[in-house]
Amino acid sequence: MSPPAHAPLPNPADQSDGIRPAAAGPTRSRKKERLPTRPGYAIRELLGTDLPATAQLHIDELPVGLFPRLGRQFVRRWHRAFLESSHAVALSAVRTDPRGEEYLVGFLIGATDREAFKQELVGRHRNALMTRGVLALVLRPHVLIRFLRTRTRPYLHRLRRAETGPRPGTAHLGESRHRLTTAELTAIVVAPALRRSGAGQALIGEFLGRCAAVGTPTAELTNVSGPRSAADFYSRTGWTEAGRSVTFDGQQVLKFRHNTGHEPDD
Protein backbone atom coordinates (compact mmCIF):
# COMPACT_ATOMS: atom_id res chain seq x y z
CA MET A 1 0.00 0.00 0.00
CA SER A 2 1.19 3.46 -0.75
CA PRO A 3 2.13 5.76 2.14
CA PRO A 4 0.47 6.28 4.67
CA ALA A 5 -3.18 6.18 5.01
CA HIS A 6 -2.23 4.20 8.02
CA ALA A 7 -1.15 4.06 11.50
CA PRO A 8 -2.54 2.66 14.65
CA LEU A 9 -5.55 3.33 16.64
CA PRO A 10 -4.46 3.85 20.20
CA ASN A 11 -3.42 1.17 22.39
CA PRO A 12 -2.38 -2.46 22.59
CA ALA A 13 -5.34 -4.14 21.33
CA ASP A 14 -6.90 -1.70 18.94
CA GLN A 15 -5.73 1.16 19.52
CA SER A 16 -1.28 9.18 23.57
CA ASP A 17 2.33 17.18 22.18
CA GLY A 18 4.36 18.13 22.03
CA ILE A 19 4.87 21.41 23.55
CA ARG A 20 1.68 23.37 23.35
CA PRO A 21 -0.35 24.55 26.34
CA ALA A 22 -3.84 23.18 26.88
CA ALA A 23 -6.63 24.94 25.06
CA ALA A 24 -9.31 26.93 26.80
CA GLY A 25 -12.11 25.96 24.42
CA PRO A 26 -13.14 23.38 21.90
CA THR A 27 -12.05 25.12 18.75
CA ARG A 28 -9.03 26.96 20.00
CA SER A 29 -8.23 29.90 17.77
CA ARG A 30 -4.54 30.05 17.11
CA LYS A 31 -2.13 31.43 14.59
CA LYS A 32 -1.51 28.96 11.78
CA GLU A 33 2.11 28.19 12.44
CA ARG A 34 3.65 26.78 9.28
CA LEU A 35 6.33 24.16 9.47
CA PRO A 36 7.96 22.32 6.51
CA THR A 37 6.66 23.34 3.08
CA ARG A 38 6.92 21.20 -0.04
CA PRO A 39 5.49 21.50 -3.55
CA GLY A 40 1.79 20.83 -3.26
CA TYR A 41 1.40 20.95 0.52
CA ALA A 42 2.53 22.52 3.77
CA ILE A 43 2.73 21.10 7.30
CA ARG A 44 1.26 23.19 10.11
CA GLU A 45 -0.26 22.88 13.55
CA LEU A 46 -3.67 21.27 13.69
CA LEU A 47 -6.40 23.81 14.49
CA GLY A 48 -9.76 23.38 16.14
CA THR A 49 -11.39 24.34 12.85
CA ASP A 50 -9.63 21.36 11.20
CA LEU A 51 -11.34 18.79 13.42
CA PRO A 52 -14.42 18.11 11.24
CA ALA A 53 -12.10 17.41 8.30
CA THR A 54 -9.67 15.24 10.27
CA ALA A 55 -12.52 13.18 11.71
CA GLN A 56 -14.01 12.54 8.28
CA LEU A 57 -10.63 11.74 6.75
CA HIS A 58 -9.88 9.32 9.58
CA ILE A 59 -13.19 7.50 9.13
CA ASP A 60 -12.86 7.36 5.33
CA GLU A 61 -9.20 6.38 5.03
CA LEU A 62 -8.34 4.65 8.33
CA PRO A 63 -11.45 2.69 9.41
CA VAL A 64 -9.49 0.43 11.76
CA GLY A 65 -10.55 -0.46 15.30
CA LEU A 66 -13.53 0.72 17.32
CA PHE A 67 -13.17 4.49 17.35
CA PRO A 68 -13.91 5.22 13.66
CA ARG A 69 -17.03 3.06 13.91
CA LEU A 70 -18.36 5.41 16.61
CA GLY A 71 -18.83 8.19 14.06
CA ARG A 72 -17.69 11.73 13.35
CA GLN A 73 -18.68 13.32 16.66
CA PHE A 74 -16.73 10.82 18.71
CA VAL A 75 -13.64 10.90 16.47
CA ARG A 76 -13.72 14.70 16.42
CA ARG A 77 -13.78 14.83 20.25
CA TRP A 78 -11.00 12.24 20.47
CA HIS A 79 -8.79 14.24 18.07
CA ARG A 80 -9.47 17.35 20.15
CA ALA A 81 -7.85 15.63 23.14
CA PHE A 82 -4.55 15.56 21.23
CA LEU A 83 -4.95 19.17 20.17
CA GLU A 84 -5.38 20.31 23.78
CA SER A 85 -2.68 18.19 25.41
CA SER A 86 0.80 19.17 26.52
CA HIS A 87 1.80 15.52 26.01
CA ALA A 88 0.64 15.19 22.39
CA VAL A 89 1.35 16.37 18.86
CA ALA A 90 -1.38 17.31 16.38
CA LEU A 91 -0.33 18.31 12.86
CA SER A 92 -2.05 19.05 9.54
CA ALA A 93 -0.94 18.76 5.93
CA VAL A 94 -2.72 21.43 3.89
CA ARG A 95 -2.96 22.64 0.32
CA THR A 96 -3.79 26.17 -0.78
CA ASP A 97 -6.08 26.73 -3.75
CA PRO A 98 -5.66 29.57 -6.31
CA ARG A 99 -7.86 31.83 -4.18
CA GLY A 100 -5.55 31.39 -1.22
CA GLU A 101 -7.90 29.19 0.78
CA GLU A 102 -6.49 26.19 2.65
CA TYR A 103 -7.93 22.72 2.63
CA LEU A 104 -6.74 19.80 4.69
CA VAL A 105 -5.21 16.79 2.93
CA GLY A 106 -3.63 14.93 5.84
CA PHE A 107 -3.00 14.89 9.57
CA LEU A 108 -1.02 13.21 12.33
CA ILE A 109 -1.87 12.73 15.99
CA GLY A 110 0.40 11.15 18.55
CA ALA A 111 1.83 11.39 22.06
CA THR A 112 5.29 12.45 23.10
CA ASP A 113 4.70 10.60 26.40
CA ARG A 114 2.29 7.72 25.96
CA GLU A 115 1.64 7.01 29.64
CA ALA A 116 1.18 10.67 30.59
CA PHE A 117 -1.29 11.14 27.74
CA LYS A 118 -3.28 8.07 28.78
CA GLN A 119 -3.54 9.48 32.30
CA GLU A 120 -4.72 12.78 30.85
CA LEU A 121 -7.37 11.06 28.73
CA VAL A 122 -8.74 9.32 31.80
CA GLY A 123 -8.58 12.35 34.05
CA ARG A 124 -9.57 15.16 31.74
CA HIS A 125 -11.44 13.75 28.74
CA ARG A 126 -13.06 10.58 30.03
CA ASN A 127 -16.54 11.98 30.67
CA ALA A 128 -16.80 13.71 27.30
CA LEU A 129 -15.53 10.65 25.42
CA MET A 130 -17.73 8.24 27.37
CA THR A 131 -20.82 10.37 26.77
CA ARG A 132 -20.21 10.50 23.03
CA GLY A 133 -19.20 6.85 22.96
CA VAL A 134 -22.34 5.63 24.72
CA LEU A 135 -24.57 7.73 22.45
CA ALA A 136 -22.75 6.41 19.38
CA LEU A 137 -23.18 2.81 20.54
CA VAL A 138 -26.91 3.29 21.23
CA LEU A 139 -27.36 4.67 17.71
CA ARG A 140 -25.33 1.80 16.20
CA PRO A 141 -26.71 -1.49 17.61
CA HIS A 142 -24.39 -3.66 15.49
CA VAL A 143 -21.36 -1.84 16.91
CA LEU A 144 -22.82 -2.09 20.43
CA ILE A 145 -23.22 -5.86 20.18
CA ARG A 146 -19.65 -6.26 19.00
CA PHE A 147 -18.42 -3.94 21.75
CA LEU A 148 -20.20 -5.88 24.48
CA ARG A 149 -18.85 -9.15 23.17
CA THR A 150 -15.22 -8.16 22.66
CA ARG A 151 -14.34 -5.09 24.69
CA THR A 152 -16.39 -4.53 27.84
CA ARG A 153 -14.17 -6.44 30.25
CA PRO A 154 -10.79 -5.31 28.82
CA TYR A 155 -11.88 -1.66 28.69
CA LEU A 156 -13.12 -1.68 32.28
CA HIS A 157 -9.89 -3.31 33.41
CA ARG A 158 -7.81 -0.76 31.53
CA LEU A 159 -9.87 2.11 32.96
CA ARG A 160 -9.39 0.86 36.54
CA ARG A 161 -5.68 0.38 35.96
CA ALA A 162 -5.32 3.91 34.55
CA GLU A 163 -7.22 5.39 37.49
CA THR A 164 -4.98 3.70 40.06
CA GLY A 165 -1.71 4.27 38.18
CA PRO A 166 0.87 6.89 39.14
CA ARG A 167 0.01 10.50 38.39
CA PRO A 168 2.49 13.25 37.52
CA GLY A 169 3.61 15.16 40.61
CA THR A 170 2.55 12.50 43.14
CA ALA A 171 4.52 10.17 45.38
CA HIS A 172 5.61 8.17 42.35
CA LEU A 173 7.66 11.06 41.02
CA GLY A 174 10.91 9.39 42.03
CA GLU A 175 10.02 6.31 40.00
CA SER A 176 8.88 8.27 36.97
CA ARG A 177 12.16 10.13 36.92
CA HIS A 178 13.86 6.85 36.01
CA ARG A 179 11.21 5.67 33.56
CA LEU A 180 12.19 5.78 29.91
CA THR A 181 9.41 7.74 28.25
CA THR A 182 7.98 6.25 25.05
CA ALA A 183 6.13 8.23 22.39
CA GLU A 184 3.24 6.81 20.38
CA LEU A 185 2.28 7.71 16.83
CA THR A 186 -1.45 7.14 17.13
CA ALA A 187 -2.73 7.90 13.64
CA ILE A 188 -1.47 9.37 10.40
CA VAL A 189 -3.68 9.78 7.35
CA VAL A 190 -2.93 11.35 3.98
CA ALA A 191 -5.63 11.84 1.34
CA PRO A 192 -5.22 9.53 -1.68
CA ALA A 193 -4.46 12.44 -4.02
CA LEU A 194 -1.36 13.38 -2.00
CA ARG A 195 0.15 9.97 -1.37
CA ARG A 196 3.71 9.50 -2.57
CA SER A 197 4.13 13.28 -2.34
CA GLY A 198 6.30 13.12 0.78
CA ALA A 199 3.55 14.55 3.01
CA GLY A 200 3.41 11.47 5.21
CA GLN A 201 7.16 11.41 5.68
CA ALA A 202 7.17 15.14 6.50
CA LEU A 203 4.46 14.65 9.14
CA ILE A 204 6.42 11.81 10.72
CA GLY A 205 9.66 13.78 10.64
CA GLU A 206 8.04 16.69 12.47
CA PHE A 207 6.52 14.33 15.04
CA LEU A 208 9.84 12.57 15.76
CA GLY A 209 11.60 15.93 16.04
CA ARG A 210 9.14 17.11 18.67
CA CYS A 211 9.51 13.87 20.60
CA ALA A 212 13.29 14.33 20.63
CA ALA A 213 12.91 17.98 21.67
CA VAL A 214 11.05 17.02 24.86
CA GLY A 215 13.49 14.24 25.69
CA THR A 216 11.63 11.15 24.46
CA PRO A 217 14.13 8.69 22.93
CA THR A 218 11.79 6.17 21.28
CA ALA A 219 8.49 6.24 19.40
CA GLU A 220 6.22 3.29 18.71
CA LEU A 221 3.17 2.59 16.57
CA THR A 222 0.95 -0.32 15.62
CA ASN A 223 -0.28 -1.07 12.12
CA VAL A 224 -2.73 -3.64 10.83
CA SER A 225 -1.34 -6.45 8.74
CA GLY A 226 -2.89 -7.55 5.46
CA PRO A 227 -4.17 -5.57 2.46
CA ARG A 228 -4.64 -2.32 4.41
CA SER A 229 -1.18 -2.42 5.93
CA ALA A 230 1.30 0.42 5.52
CA ALA A 231 4.18 -1.71 6.81
CA ASP A 232 6.26 -1.08 3.68
CA PHE A 233 5.95 2.67 4.13
CA TYR A 234 7.06 2.51 7.75
CA SER A 235 10.00 0.26 6.90
CA ARG A 236 11.12 2.69 4.20
CA THR A 237 10.95 5.61 6.62
CA GLY A 238 13.16 4.02 9.27
CA TRP A 239 10.71 2.18 11.51
CA THR A 240 11.72 -1.30 12.70
CA GLU A 241 9.25 -4.10 13.33
CA ALA A 242 9.21 -4.90 17.05
CA GLY A 243 6.54 -7.56 17.48
CA ARG A 244 3.07 -8.73 16.58
CA SER A 245 -0.21 -9.07 18.46
CA VAL A 246 -3.92 -9.66 17.88
CA THR A 247 -6.66 -7.09 18.53
CA PHE A 248 -9.96 -7.65 20.32
CA ASP A 249 -11.44 -8.06 16.82
CA GLY A 250 -9.05 -10.88 16.02
CA GLN A 251 -7.00 -8.77 13.61
CA GLN A 252 -3.24 -9.15 13.56
CA VAL A 253 -1.24 -5.95 14.07
CA LEU A 254 2.44 -5.17 13.71
CA LYS A 255 4.34 -3.08 16.23
CA PHE A 256 7.01 -0.69 14.94
CA ARG A 257 9.66 1.31 16.77
CA HIS A 258 11.80 4.33 15.77
CA ASN A 259 14.55 6.23 17.59
CA THR A 260 13.77 9.93 17.75
CA GLY A 261 17.40 11.06 17.82
CA HIS A 262 17.36 12.03 21.48
CA GLU A 263 20.03 10.35 23.59
CA PRO A 264 18.74 9.59 27.10
CA ASP A 265 20.91 10.49 30.08
CA ASP A 266 22.66 7.62 31.83
Secondary structure, 3 states (H helix, E strand, C coil): CCCCCCCCCCCCCCCCCCCCCCCCCCCCCCCCCEEEEECCEEEEECCHHHHHHHHHHHHHHCCCCCHHHHCHHHHHHHHHHHHCCCCEEEEEEEEECCCCCEEEEEEEEEECCHHHHHHHHHHHHHHHHHHHHHHHHHHCHHHHHHHHHHCHHHHHHHHHHHHHCCCCCCCCHHHHCCCCCEEEEEEEEECHHHCCCCHHHHHHHHHHHHHHHCCCCEEEEEEECCCCCCHHHHHHCCCEEEEEEECCCCCEEEEEEEECCCCCCC
